[in-house]
């Protein structure tokens, strides 16, 4: 089987902090956003200052689900990705519309391996740049916090339409964001990050991926001082059809749900560390696999 034939089925892209996988829904079955990247504290920005975040991700998938949820992966199909994604957040001392103004940048470093049949390909490099030109943070009370933001994804990652493995999507995307966190160190904690993706056209393939709605979530309980344990994952649903050469592509909308254990340690002085594992299920027109995440904030 030639690589060019395999690439249509299992073309991959990396952006944000995770491999955005291969299949049918959207171009190559991937997404501009790394599903499930966020967990606890996603809606609570810290006081004014510069904050370096880092995301670590390991992802594996060996199945591709079709529109009926059946596995249609080619023999020996496997995707493995390892990602380090530093993110710099600047929380300013300014306010707008009653919210505290913040900005952010994130650029992932990716090591990607794709295998299908007798063919394989590996790539390493930078992924697609994630720019947050504006975020507004609200602290409603001591427990409830929220953020409204706009993210822009720029096609900075390497891409070749004939390759099996791509670490860039090769198109721009705009993503409105609303996220909220309820925090109780000695009780229940709940977080969600709700997003909607408007994808632009890939000019190399004349393919425009459909719009996507997705939510990262976490639910946990403060079982010990500075510790929270619970579950987390994501929900994903493609809302509009893809278009190829201006014609709608039928029966290819993706969907997925992921869940797994999650834990957070917060030293109470601005530093926190989170880890989680999530398993994908109820998947259509996308790959199905599992991911391990670490997220850390080290203030200075």
C-alpha positions as CSV (number, residue, x, y, z in Angstrom):
1,X,0.0,0.0,0.0
2,X,1.5,3.3,-1.0
3,X,2.0,6.1,1.6
4,X,-0.1,8.5,-0.5
5,X,-3.1,6.1,-0.3
6,X,-2.7,5.6,3.4
7,X,-2.4,9.3,4.1
8,X,-6.0,10.0,3.1
9,X,-7.1,7.6,5.8
10,X,-4.7,8.2,8.6
11,X,-3.3,11.7,8.0
12,X,-2.6,13.3,11.4
13,X,-2.1,16.8,12.8
14,X,-0.7,18.1,16.1
15,X,-1.8,21.4,17.6
16,X,-2.0,22.8,21.1
17,X,-0.9,19.9,23.3
18,X,-1.9,16.7,21.7
19,X,-2.0,14.7,18.5
20,X,-5.2,15.5,16.6
21,X,-5.9,12.2,15.2
22,X,-6.7,10.5,11.9
23,X,-9.9,9.2,10.3
24,X,-12.7,10.6,8.3
25,X,-14.5,13.4,10.2
26,X,-13.0,16.8,9.5
27,X,-9.9,16.6,7.3
28,X,-7.9,13.5,8.3
29,X,-10.2,13.0,11.3
30,X,-8.3,15.6,13.4
31,X,-9.1,18.8,15.2
32,X,-7.3,22.0,15.7
33,X,-7.8,21.8,19.5
34,X,-6.2,19.0,21.7
35,X,-9.3,17.4,23.2
36,X,-9.2,16.9,26.9
37,X,-6.2,19.1,27.5
38,X,-7.8,21.0,30.4
39,X,-8.8,19.8,33.9
40,X,-9.1,21.4,37.3
41,X,-8.6,25.2,37.7
42,X,-9.2,25.9,34.0
43,X,-11.6,28.8,34.8
44,X,-9.6,30.5,37.5
45,X,-6.8,32.8,36.4
46,X,-4.2,33.9,39.1
47,X,-3.4,37.5,40.1
48,X,-1.6,39.9,37.7
49,X,1.8,38.6,36.5
50,X,3.5,36.2,34.1
51,X,2.8,32.5,34.5
52,X,4.6,29.7,32.6
53,X,2.5,26.6,32.1
54,X,3.6,23.3,30.6
55,X,1.5,20.5,29.2
56,X,2.9,17.0,28.7
57,X,1.0,14.4,26.7
58,X,1.3,10.8,25.6
59,X,-1.3,9.5,23.2
60,X,-1.9,6.1,21.6
61,X,-4.6,4.9,19.2
62,X,-5.0,1.6,17.3
63,X,-8.6,1.9,16.1
64,X,-10.4,4.1,13.6
65,X,-14.2,4.3,14.0
66,X,-16.6,4.9,11.0
67,X,-20.0,6.6,10.9
68,X,-21.6,3.5,12.5
69,X,-18.9,3.2,15.3
70,X,-17.3,0.2,13.7
71,X,-13.5,-0.2,13.6
72,X,-12.2,0.3,10.1
73,X,-8.5,0.8,10.8
74,X,-6.0,-0.8,8.4
75,X,-3.9,-3.7,9.6
76,X,-1.2,-2.8,12.1
77,X,-2.6,0.7,12.5
78,X,-1.1,2.6,15.4
79,X,-0.5,6.3,16.3
80,X,1.8,7.3,19.0
81,X,2.5,10.9,20.0
82,X,4.5,12.6,22.7
83,X,4.1,16.3,23.2
84,X,5.6,19.1,25.3
85,X,3.7,22.3,25.1
86,X,4.9,25.4,27.0
87,X,2.3,28.1,27.4
88,X,3.0,31.7,28.7
89,X,0.0,33.5,30.3
90,X,0.2,37.2,31.0
91,X,-2.5,38.4,33.5
92,X,-2.5,42.2,33.3
93,X,-3.6,44.7,35.9
94,X,-6.2,46.1,33.4
95,X,-9.9,45.5,33.3
96,X,-12.5,45.4,30.4
97,X,-16.2,44.8,30.7
98,X,-15.7,44.1,34.4
99,X,-13.2,41.3,33.7
100,X,-9.4,41.1,34.3
101,X,-7.5,41.2,31.0
102,X,-5.1,38.4,30.1
103,X,-3.2,37.2,27.0
104,X,-1.5,33.9,26.2
105,X,0.7,32.0,23.7
106,X,1.4,28.3,23.3
107,X,3.6,26.4,20.9
108,X,3.8,22.6,21.1
109,X,6.9,20.4,20.5
110,X,5.8,17.1,19.0
111,X,7.2,13.7,18.3
112,X,4.8,11.7,16.2
113,X,4.8,8.1,14.8
114,X,2.2,6.6,12.5
115,X,2.0,3.0,11.3
116,X,-0.5,1.4,8.9
117,X,-0.1,-1.8,7.0
118,X,3.5,-2.1,5.9
119,X,4.1,1.7,5.8
120,X,5.2,4.0,8.6
121,X,6.4,7.5,9.1
122,X,7.7,9.6,12.0
123,X,8.1,13.4,12.4
124,X,9.3,15.7,15.1
125,X,9.0,19.5,15.3
126,X,6.9,22.4,16.4
127,X,3.1,22.2,16.0
128,X,0.5,24.9,15.3
129,X,0.7,28.1,17.3
130,X,-2.2,28.9,19.7
131,X,-2.7,32.6,20.3
132,X,-5.1,34.1,22.9
133,X,-5.2,37.8,22.0
134,X,-7.8,38.5,24.7
135,X,-9.2,36.7,27.8
136,X,-11.4,38.2,30.5
137,X,-11.3,36.7,33.9
138,X,-14.1,37.0,36.5
139,X,-13.9,36.1,40.2
140,X,-17.6,35.9,41.2
141,X,-16.9,34.9,44.8
142,X,-14.3,32.9,46.7
143,X,-15.3,29.6,45.1
144,X,-16.7,30.5,41.6
145,X,-14.5,31.8,38.8
146,X,-14.9,32.1,35.0
147,X,-13.1,33.2,31.8
148,X,-14.3,34.4,28.5
149,X,-11.7,34.2,25.7
150,X,-10.9,34.1,22.0
151,X,-8.2,31.7,20.7
152,X,-6.6,31.8,17.3
153,X,-4.7,28.8,15.8
154,X,-2.0,29.6,13.2
155,X,-0.6,26.9,10.8
156,X,3.0,27.0,11.9
157,X,3.5,23.2,12.1
158,X,5.0,21.3,9.1
159,X,2.5,19.8,6.6
160,X,2.6,17.8,3.4
161,X,-0.6,16.6,1.9
162,X,1.0,13.3,0.8
163,X,2.4,12.4,4.2
164,X,1.0,9.9,6.7
165,X,2.2,12.0,9.7
166,X,1.6,15.7,9.9
167,X,2.3,17.9,12.9
168,X,0.4,20.9,11.5
169,X,-3.2,21.3,10.2
170,X,-2.3,23.7,7.5
171,X,-5.3,26.0,8.1
172,X,-6.3,28.8,10.5
173,X,-9.0,28.5,13.0
174,X,-10.9,30.8,15.4
175,X,-12.2,29.4,18.7
176,X,-14.5,31.3,21.2
177,X,-14.1,30.0,24.7
178,X,-16.1,30.0,27.9
179,X,-14.7,28.3,31.0
180,X,-15.7,28.1,34.7
181,X,-14.4,26.6,37.9
182,X,-15.9,25.9,41.3
183,X,-13.2,25.5,43.8
184,X,-13.5,24.1,47.4
185,X,-10.2,22.8,48.9
186,X,-12.2,20.7,51.3
187,X,-15.2,19.8,49.2
188,X,-16.5,19.4,45.6
189,X,-14.6,20.9,42.7
190,X,-16.1,21.2,39.2
191,X,-14.6,22.7,36.0
192,X,-15.5,22.9,32.3
193,X,-14.1,24.6,29.3
194,X,-16.6,25.0,26.4
195,X,-15.3,25.8,22.9
196,X,-16.6,26.2,19.4
197,X,-14.3,25.9,16.4
198,X,-14.6,27.8,13.1
199,X,-12.1,26.2,10.7
200,X,-10.8,27.8,7.6
201,X,-9.8,26.1,4.3
202,X,-6.7,24.0,3.8
203,X,-5.5,25.6,0.6
204,X,-3.2,22.7,-0.3
205,X,-6.1,20.3,-0.5
206,X,-9.1,22.6,-1.0
207,X,-10.7,21.0,2.0
208,X,-12.6,22.8,4.7
209,X,-13.3,21.0,7.9
210,X,-16.7,21.4,9.6
211,X,-17.4,23.4,12.7
212,X,-16.9,21.6,16.1
213,X,-18.3,21.9,19.6
214,X,-16.4,20.4,22.5
215,X,-16.1,20.6,26.3
216,X,-13.3,19.6,28.6
217,X,-14.5,18.8,32.0
218,X,-13.4,17.7,35.5
219,X,-15.2,16.7,38.7
220,X,-13.4,16.0,42.0
221,X,-13.3,16.2,45.7
222,X,-10.8,17.8,48.1
223,X,-9.9,14.7,50.1
224,X,-6.8,16.1,51.8
225,X,-5.1,19.5,52.3
226,X,-4.0,20.7,48.8
227,X,-5.2,17.5,47.0
228,X,-8.2,17.0,44.8
229,X,-9.0,13.7,43.1
230,X,-11.8,12.8,40.7
231,X,-12.5,12.2,37.0
232,X,-12.0,14.2,33.8
233,X,-12.2,14.0,30.1
234,X,-14.0,15.6,27.1
235,X,-17.1,15.6,25.0
236,X,-16.9,16.3,21.3
237,X,-19.4,16.7,18.5
238,X,-18.9,18.0,14.9
239,X,-21.8,20.3,14.1
240,X,-21.5,21.0,10.3
241,X,-20.3,19.0,7.3
242,X,-16.9,19.2,5.8
243,X,-16.5,20.6,2.3
244,X,-14.2,19.3,-0.5
245,X,-13.8,21.5,-3.5
246,X,-16.9,23.4,-2.3
247,X,-19.1,20.3,-2.1
248,X,-20.4,19.0,1.3
249,X,-19.0,15.6,2.4
250,X,-21.9,13.5,3.7
251,X,-21.9,11.0,6.7
252,X,-18.6,12.1,8.2
253,X,-19.4,14.1,11.3
254,X,-17.2,13.1,14.2
255,X,-18.1,12.5,17.8
256,X,-16.4,11.2,20.9
257,X,-16.5,11.0,24.7
258,X,-13.6,10.5,27.0
259,X,-13.3,9.9,30.7
260,X,-10.7,8.8,33.3
261,X,-9.1,9.4,36.7
262,X,-7.7,12.8,37.5
263,X,-5.7,14.3,40.4
264,X,-4.4,17.7,41.4
265,X,-1.9,19.0,43.9
266,X,-1.8,22.7,44.8
267,X,0.8,24.0,47.2
268,X,-1.3,27.0,48.1
269,X,1.4,29.4,46.9
270,X,0.5,29.5,43.2
271,X,2.1,26.3,42.1
272,X,0.0,23.3,41.0
273,X,0.5,20.0,39.3
274,X,-2.2,17.9,37.6
275,X,-2.2,14.4,36.1
276,X,-4.9,12.4,34.4
277,X,-5.5,9.4,32.1
278,X,-8.5,9.4,29.7
279,X,-10.1,6.7,27.5
280,X,-12.0,7.6,24.4
281,X,-15.3,5.9,23.7
282,X,-18.6,6.3,21.8
283,X,-16.4,7.4,18.8
284,X,-17.6,8.0,15.3
285,X,-15.5,9.0,12.3
286,X,-12.4,9.5,14.4
287,X,-9.6,7.4,15.9
288,X,-10.2,5.8,19.3
289,X,-7.4,5.6,21.9
290,X,-6.2,6.8,25.3
291,X,-4.1,9.7,26.6
292,X,-2.0,10.5,29.6
293,X,-1.7,14.2,30.6
294,X,0.4,16.2,33.0
295,X,-0.1,20.0,33.5
296,X,2.0,22.2,35.7
297,X,2.1,25.9,36.7
298,X,5.3,27.3,38.0
299,X,4.8,31.0,38.9
300,X,7.7,33.5,39.0
